[in-house]
Amino acid sequence: MTLQLVVDYPETFPDAVGRTREQFELEAKWAMAVKLFELKRLSSGMAASLIGVDRVSFLLRLADYGVNIVDLTEEELASDLANA
């Protein structure tokens, strides 16, 4: 079963950002999925599924949004290296 999220927005928004309605809505879906991934609320696979792309395509587009594929603190990285 899938659910649907409906977002109301003024009809002027796509024109205001230089996009078609379809481009604007797809960009909004990407932004939501990327942010939820960045907040660690969704895995990369789940975020990709939300948009309807494969995981690798999702990960490769993260840089377009200024989000790192791997986001480890110095302590986490040091711990990972020590345990390797």
C-alpha positions as CSV (number, residue, x, y, z in Angstrom):
1,M,0.0,0.0,0.0
2,T,1.3,3.5,-0.8
3,L,0.2,6.8,0.6
4,Q,0.1,10.1,-1.1
5,L,1.2,13.5,0.2
6,V,-0.5,16.5,-1.3
7,V,1.1,19.9,-1.0
8,D,-0.8,23.1,-1.9
9,Y,1.3,25.9,-3.5
10,P,0.4,29.0,-5.4
11,E,0.2,28.6,-9.2
12,T,2.8,31.3,-9.5
13,F,5.6,29.4,-7.8
14,P,6.9,27.4,-10.8
15,D,7.1,30.5,-13.0
16,A,8.8,32.4,-10.1
17,V,11.6,29.9,-10.0
18,G,11.8,29.4,-13.8
19,R,10.4,25.9,-13.9
20,T,7.4,24.1,-15.4
21,R,4.9,22.7,-13.0
22,E,6.3,19.2,-13.5
23,Q,9.9,20.4,-13.0
24,F,8.9,22.3,-9.8
25,E,7.1,19.3,-8.3
26,L,9.9,16.9,-9.1
27,E,12.4,19.4,-7.6
28,A,10.3,19.6,-4.5
29,K,10.2,15.8,-4.1
30,W,14.0,15.7,-4.5
31,A,14.4,18.5,-1.9
32,M,12.2,16.6,0.6
33,A,14.0,13.3,0.0
34,V,17.5,14.8,0.3
35,K,16.6,16.7,3.5
36,L,15.1,13.6,5.1
37,F,18.2,11.7,4.2
38,E,20.5,14.5,5.5
39,L,18.5,14.4,8.8
40,K,19.0,10.6,8.9
41,R,15.3,10.1,8.9
42,L,15.5,8.0,5.6
43,S,18.1,5.7,4.3
44,S,19.5,6.5,0.8
45,G,17.5,3.6,-0.5
46,M,14.3,4.8,1.0
47,A,14.9,8.4,-0.2
48,A,15.6,7.1,-3.7
49,S,12.4,5.1,-3.6
50,L,10.4,8.2,-2.6
51,I,11.6,9.9,-5.8
52,G,11.4,6.8,-8.0
53,V,15.1,6.5,-8.9
54,D,17.7,4.0,-8.0
55,R,20.0,4.4,-5.0
56,V,23.1,5.2,-6.9
57,S,21.4,7.9,-8.9
58,F,20.1,9.4,-5.7
59,L,23.6,9.3,-4.1
60,L,25.2,10.9,-7.1
61,R,22.8,13.9,-7.0
62,L,23.4,14.7,-3.3
63,A,26.3,17.0,-4.2
64,D,23.8,19.2,-6.2
65,Y,22.1,19.9,-2.8
66,G,25.4,20.4,-0.9
67,V,24.9,17.1,1.0
68,N,27.7,14.6,1.6
69,I,27.2,11.0,0.8
70,V,28.9,10.0,4.0
71,D,28.6,12.3,7.0
72,L,30.8,11.1,9.8
73,T,32.1,13.2,12.7
74,E,35.8,13.1,13.4
75,E,35.2,10.9,16.4
76,E,33.1,8.4,14.3
77,L,35.8,8.4,11.6
78,A,38.6,7.8,14.1
79,S,36.6,5.0,15.8
80,D,35.9,3.4,12.4
81,L,39.6,3.6,11.5
82,A,40.7,2.2,14.9
83,N,38.3,-0.8,14.5
84,A,39.4,-1.6,10.9
